[in-house]
């Protein structure tokens, strides 16, 4: 089954990890209620700076931050577009303005991907 994936890499200040977890739990609930197949927020555990590139370098990670790698899966891009439209209209997320985000959104990397291989 070929799926569609939205992927994210972002820096979160270590002091805000618990706040981020709370926001992510609400977001996961909303995305799943609107039809997302899977919602995962993963905190860096074995991630080191590279010589030329790495997760920390990609988000210009600061010493007091940790990298998160996250993804949401869908049946297809069309399914993703329908789910995201419903999510963006959801009043629970509309209440959370940019000031509620416990990370620097300008350094977040994200995009949509067609699954090529699944096992």
C-alpha positions as CSV (number, residue, x, y, z in Angstrom):
1,X,0.0,0.0,0.0
2,X,1.7,3.2,-1.1
3,X,1.2,5.9,1.4
4,X,1.9,9.6,1.7
5,X,4.1,11.1,4.5
6,X,4.4,14.6,5.8
7,X,7.9,14.8,7.5
8,X,9.3,17.4,9.9
9,X,12.6,18.2,11.5
10,X,12.6,21.0,14.1
11,X,14.6,22.3,17.1
12,X,12.9,22.5,20.5
13,X,14.5,24.3,23.5
14,X,15.2,21.6,26.1
15,X,13.3,23.7,28.7
16,X,10.2,23.5,26.4
17,X,10.2,19.7,25.7
18,X,7.3,19.1,28.1
19,X,5.3,22.0,26.7
20,X,6.0,20.6,23.2
21,X,4.9,17.2,24.2
22,X,1.5,18.6,25.4
23,X,1.1,20.5,22.1
24,X,2.0,17.4,20.1
25,X,-0.4,15.2,22.0
26,X,-3.3,17.6,21.1
27,X,-2.1,17.8,17.5
28,X,-1.9,14.0,17.3
29,X,-5.4,13.7,18.6
30,X,-6.7,16.2,16.1
31,X,-4.9,14.7,13.1
32,X,-6.0,11.2,14.0
33,X,-9.6,12.3,14.5
34,X,-9.6,13.8,11.0
35,X,-8.2,10.6,9.4
36,X,-4.4,10.6,9.6
37,X,-3.1,7.0,9.8
38,X,-0.2,7.6,12.0
39,X,1.3,10.6,13.9
40,X,4.8,10.3,15.5
41,X,6.9,12.9,17.3
42,X,10.4,11.5,18.0
43,X,13.0,13.3,20.2
44,X,16.7,12.9,19.2
45,X,18.5,10.2,21.1
46,X,21.5,9.2,19.0
47,X,22.0,12.1,16.7
48,X,25.4,13.8,16.3
49,X,26.6,16.8,14.3
50,X,28.1,15.7,10.9
51,X,31.0,17.0,9.0
52,X,29.0,18.5,6.2
53,X,25.4,18.0,7.2
54,X,23.2,16.4,9.9
55,X,19.9,16.8,11.7
56,X,21.4,19.3,14.2
57,X,23.1,21.3,11.4
58,X,19.9,21.3,9.3
59,X,18.0,23.3,11.9
60,X,21.0,25.3,13.2
61,X,20.6,23.6,16.5
62,X,21.7,25.6,19.6
63,X,23.4,24.0,22.7
64,X,20.2,24.4,24.7
65,X,18.0,22.6,22.1
66,X,17.1,19.1,21.0
67,X,16.1,17.9,17.5
68,X,12.7,16.4,16.8
69,X,12.0,14.2,13.8
70,X,8.3,13.8,13.2
71,X,5.9,12.4,10.6
72,X,2.3,11.9,9.8
73,X,1.1,9.2,7.4
74,X,-1.9,9.2,5.0
75,X,-3.5,6.9,2.4
76,X,-2.5,9.3,-0.4
77,X,-1.7,12.9,-1.2
78,X,-5.4,13.6,-1.8
79,X,-6.2,12.0,1.6
80,X,-3.5,14.2,3.2
81,X,-4.9,17.3,1.6
82,X,-8.4,16.5,2.9
83,X,-7.2,15.7,6.4
84,X,-5.0,18.9,6.6
85,X,-7.9,21.0,5.4
86,X,-10.1,19.7,8.2
87,X,-7.2,20.0,10.7
88,X,-6.6,23.6,9.8
89,X,-10.3,24.4,10.3
90,X,-10.4,22.6,13.7
91,X,-11.1,25.1,16.5
92,X,-8.8,23.3,19.0
93,X,-5.8,24.2,16.8
94,X,-7.0,27.6,15.8
95,X,-6.9,28.6,19.5
96,X,-3.2,28.0,19.4
97,X,-1.5,30.9,17.7
98,X,2.2,31.0,16.8
99,X,3.0,32.3,20.3
100,X,1.9,28.9,21.7
101,X,4.5,27.0,19.7
102,X,7.4,26.2,22.0
103,X,10.0,26.2,19.1
104,X,11.4,28.4,16.4
105,X,9.2,27.6,13.4
106,X,11.5,29.5,11.1
107,X,14.1,26.7,11.5
108,X,11.6,23.8,11.0
109,X,12.1,21.8,7.8
110,X,9.0,20.0,6.4
111,X,7.5,18.5,3.3
112,X,5.3,15.9,1.8
113,X,6.7,12.6,0.4
114,X,5.3,9.8,-1.7
115,X,6.3,6.4,-0.3
116,X,8.6,4.5,-2.7
117,X,9.3,1.4,-0.6
118,X,7.3,0.0,2.3
119,X,8.0,-3.1,4.2
